[in-house]
């Protein structure tokens, strides 16, 4: 397979080879991925089967696969779709990504539902991936360390497919995510809201001491009249961009410019 771009492959059962040394992989400079190679089983972390809970659409999910299959099944049966969540306490919700994948045919999707699913599934996947990679520090670090390489998913002997949704999420992390949050993620810290800034204030009970003068009575010299000091009003900071994470499926469809017919 000829290519001029770096190409990395991943799969939920990939062996832990160095970047560029996996099957079908290619890189012009293996040293570009030194930090990536330091992360054990980094390919498995990129997989949709990787288990590390995150929130999406007001629910908690054990893996991307759980959220994705639930979104599809909800087109037909919202009650069964709920079983994929960790919140449900079900065995399925607490299982791994493979367990979620095996239940992808839990309900029958007719032509109408399949047409709708085909029209939104790429956007749904990208939205779920963005939720995962902005909430799971190790996953964010791995994805960022892939640089600008093409990302391909190769499940065993099945046909390899380029993961454009994951590449777009990587671009969004680099361009749209607030820098403080991104820095915390890549350092392996859970992002937390920044505390409000407080302007420094001087205590009226502890004024500055004036230098002592020898041989003079302690008379306080009359200071020139000064208007009360006002600290310059801080410039308004731009609020960080809103993440494309909807609170409900209807809201998600509305974001995508499609009216829900559920």
VENJOBEL-V340088 format. One record per residue. N is the residue number from 0. RES is the residue in three letters. PHI is phi as a letter, one per 40 degrees, with the letter a starting at -180 (* if undefined). Layout:
n	res	phi
N	RES	PHI
N	RES	PHI
//
This chain:
n	res	phi
0	UNK	*
1	UNK	c
2	UNK	a
3	UNK	b
4	UNK	b
5	UNK	c
6	UNK	b
7	UNK	b
8	UNK	b
9	UNK	a
10	UNK	a
11	UNK	c
12	UNK	b
13	UNK	c
14	UNK	c
15	UNK	c
16	UNK	c
17	UNK	c
18	UNK	d
19	UNK	g
20	UNK	b
21	UNK	c
22	UNK	d
23	UNK	g
24	UNK	c
25	UNK	a
26	UNK	a
27	UNK	c
28	UNK	a
29	UNK	c
30	UNK	c
31	UNK	c
32	UNK	b
33	UNK	c
34	UNK	c
35	UNK	c
36	UNK	c
37	UNK	c
38	UNK	c
39	UNK	c
40	UNK	f
41	UNK	c
42	UNK	c
43	UNK	c
44	UNK	c
45	UNK	c
46	UNK	c
47	UNK	c
48	UNK	c
49	UNK	c
50	UNK	c
51	UNK	a
52	UNK	d
53	UNK	a
54	UNK	b
55	UNK	a
56	UNK	f
57	UNK	g
58	UNK	b
59	UNK	b
60	UNK	b
61	UNK	c
62	UNK	a
63	UNK	c
64	UNK	c
65	UNK	d
66	UNK	c
67	UNK	c
68	UNK	c
69	UNK	c
70	UNK	c
71	UNK	c
72	UNK	c
73	UNK	c
74	UNK	c
75	UNK	b
76	UNK	a
77	UNK	c
78	UNK	c
79	UNK	c
80	UNK	c
81	UNK	c
82	UNK	c
83	UNK	c
84	UNK	c
85	UNK	c
86	UNK	c
87	UNK	c
88	UNK	g
89	UNK	c
90	UNK	c
91	UNK	c
92	UNK	c
93	UNK	c
94	UNK	c
95	UNK	c
96	UNK	c
97	UNK	c
98	UNK	c
99	UNK	c
100	UNK	c
101	UNK	c
102	UNK	b
103	UNK	c
104	UNK	b
105	UNK	d
106	UNK	b
107	UNK	c
108	UNK	c
109	UNK	c
110	UNK	d
111	UNK	c
112	UNK	c
113	UNK	c
114	UNK	c
115	UNK	c
116	UNK	c
117	UNK	c
118	UNK	c
119	UNK	b
120	UNK	c
121	UNK	c
122	UNK	c
123	UNK	c
124	UNK	c
125	UNK	c
126	UNK	c
127	UNK	c
128	UNK	c
129	UNK	c
130	UNK	c
131	UNK	c
132	UNK	c
133	UNK	b
134	UNK	b
135	UNK	b
136	UNK	d
137	UNK	c
138	UNK	c
139	UNK	c
140	UNK	c
141	UNK	c
142	UNK	c
143	UNK	c
144	UNK	c
145	UNK	c
146	UNK	g
147	UNK	b
148	UNK	c
149	UNK	c
150	UNK	b
151	UNK	b
152	UNK	b
153	UNK	b
154	UNK	c
155	UNK	g
156	UNK	c
157	UNK	c
158	UNK	c
159	UNK	c
160	UNK	b
161	UNK	c
162	UNK	c
163	UNK	c
164	UNK	c
165	UNK	c
166	UNK	c
167	UNK	c
168	UNK	c
169	UNK	d
170	UNK	c
171	UNK	c
172	UNK	c
173	UNK	c
174	UNK	b
175	UNK	b
176	UNK	c
177	UNK	d
178	UNK	d
179	UNK	d
180	UNK	c
181	UNK	c
182	UNK	c
183	UNK	c
184	UNK	c
185	UNK	c
186	UNK	c
187	UNK	g
188	UNK	b
189	UNK	c
190	UNK	c
191	UNK	b
192	UNK	c
193	UNK	c
194	UNK	c
195	UNK	c
196	UNK	c
197	UNK	b
198	UNK	c
199	UNK	c
200	UNK	b
201	UNK	c
202	UNK	c
203	UNK	c
204	UNK	c
205	UNK	b
206	UNK	c
207	UNK	c
208	UNK	c
209	UNK	c
210	UNK	c
211	UNK	c
212	UNK	b
213	UNK	c
214	UNK	g
215	UNK	b
216	UNK	c
217	UNK	c
218	UNK	c
219	UNK	c
220	UNK	c
221	UNK	c
222	UNK	c
223	UNK	c
224	UNK	c
225	UNK	b
226	UNK	c
227	UNK	d
228	UNK	c
229	UNK	b
230	UNK	c
231	UNK	d
232	UNK	c
233	UNK	c
234	UNK	c
235	UNK	c
236	UNK	c
237	UNK	c
238	UNK	c
239	UNK	c
240	UNK	c
241	UNK	c
242	UNK	c
243	UNK	c
244	UNK	b
245	UNK	c
246	UNK	c
247	UNK	a
248	UNK	c
249	UNK	c
250	UNK	c
251	UNK	c
252	UNK	c
253	UNK	c
254	UNK	c
255	UNK	c
256	UNK	g
257	UNK	b
258	UNK	c
259	UNK	c
260	UNK	b
261	UNK	c
//
